[in-house]
């Protein structure tokens, strides 16, 4: 089983960890959208981003949500540092996933980052008699 440190050293994960602070410096999701408009995907850092799929609008929206999460800000940062994949980070930032904890209230590790669990959707509490 690979350790969290080994998973977090993959090139894609390192790029995500490098990109999130850049997006946060823009101040908001609107600023992040402007950041993507200024990137030249044909040269330098923009070419590196394009190589990992960030030239696509869908990937940009996912990383924007990770940089500016609705909920679980601390958990998103922990999962980002641990090396979880972008789609998992997005689900965590949207509140659909949560990080599993052990009896000592520490985050549980998995083979690819932190162990994530699905949060039950809130349903209407209508009782039929």
C-alpha atoms as one frame of an Amber mdcrd trajectory, in Angstrom:
protein
   0.000   0.000   0.000   1.354   3.412  -0.992   1.718   5.972   1.752  -0.066
   9.317   1.666   3.270  11.044   1.054   3.938   8.886  -2.014   0.468   9.550
  -3.460   0.804  13.281  -2.871   3.981  13.373  -4.996   2.298  12.514  -8.310
   2.627  15.270 -10.920  -1.104  15.860 -11.257  -1.576  16.158  -7.490   1.381
  18.538  -7.190  -0.099  20.684  -9.952  -3.451  20.823  -8.122  -1.700  21.851
  -4.904   0.178  24.542  -6.827  -2.908  25.794  -8.655  -5.299  26.194  -5.689
  -3.252  28.945  -3.953  -2.945  30.777  -7.278  -6.708  30.737  -7.669  -7.267
  31.803  -4.052  -5.063  34.847  -4.636  -7.651  36.063  -7.159 -10.050  36.552
  -4.238 -13.234  34.932  -5.540 -14.699  32.534  -8.060 -15.257  35.463 -10.418
 -11.560  36.338 -10.146 -10.667  32.709 -10.791 -12.781  32.743 -13.955 -10.860
  35.825 -15.111  -7.607  33.995 -14.317  -8.578  31.223 -16.752  -9.340  33.779
 -19.471  -5.835  35.253 -19.128  -3.995  31.919 -19.300  -2.237  31.210 -22.605
  -2.563  27.439 -22.972   0.023  27.404 -25.762   3.057  28.552 -23.764   4.832
  27.872 -20.474   2.695  27.236 -17.413  -0.483  27.342 -19.512   0.834  24.498
 -21.659   1.485  22.474 -18.514  -2.090  23.167 -17.382  -3.439  22.103 -20.785
  -1.436  18.877 -20.597  -3.347  17.948 -17.419  -6.738  18.918 -18.869  -7.192
  22.367 -17.365  -7.824  23.915 -20.769 -11.307  22.345 -20.558 -14.027  24.376
 -18.893 -15.225  21.394 -16.826 -11.838  20.917 -15.128 -11.596  24.660 -14.502
 -14.970  24.656 -12.761 -13.914  21.714 -10.583 -10.669  23.338  -9.446 -12.449
  26.678  -8.885 -14.882  24.947  -6.519 -11.965  23.303  -4.690 -10.246  26.682
  -4.300 -13.466  28.294  -3.034 -15.497  25.516  -1.360 -19.083  25.985  -0.170
 -18.458  23.817   2.904 -15.675  21.739   4.503 -12.892  24.275   3.881 -10.523
  22.621   6.377 -11.322  19.129   5.095 -10.780  20.194   1.473  -7.330  21.546
   2.352  -6.448  18.348   4.245  -7.568  16.147   1.342  -5.703  18.353  -1.137
  -2.478  17.978   0.854  -3.040  14.216   1.220  -3.316  13.715  -2.531  -6.982
  12.999  -3.228  -8.115  13.299  -6.842  -9.787  16.405  -8.225 -13.252  14.858
  -8.588 -13.148  13.715  -4.936 -12.033  17.178  -3.827 -14.912  18.708  -5.772
 -17.440  16.371  -4.131 -15.946  17.216  -0.720 -16.113  20.971  -1.439 -19.744
  20.591  -2.538 -20.697  18.826   0.695 -21.481  15.443  -0.894 -18.519  13.710
   0.738 -16.868  13.925   4.113 -13.573  12.617   5.460 -13.844   9.488   7.604
 -12.457   9.780  11.111 -11.224   7.196  13.599 -12.098   6.959  17.290  -9.409
   9.555  18.120 -11.039  12.041  15.710  -8.095  11.775  13.301  -8.580  11.549
   9.551  -8.446   8.001   8.181  -5.959   7.354   5.406  -6.594   5.245   2.348
  -4.304   4.045  -0.405  -4.896   7.248  -2.414  -5.172  10.121   0.028  -7.742
  10.370   2.797 -10.708   8.031   3.089 -13.910   9.748   1.990 -17.484   8.752
   2.782 -20.707   9.779   1.093 -22.949  12.087   3.127 -26.580  11.014   3.228
 -28.856  13.367   1.335 -31.346  15.196   3.499 -34.867  14.062   2.665 -38.120
  15.602   3.640 -39.317  14.378   7.024 -42.856  13.801   5.891 -44.486  10.977
   7.782 -47.285   9.067   6.077 -49.847   7.413   8.343
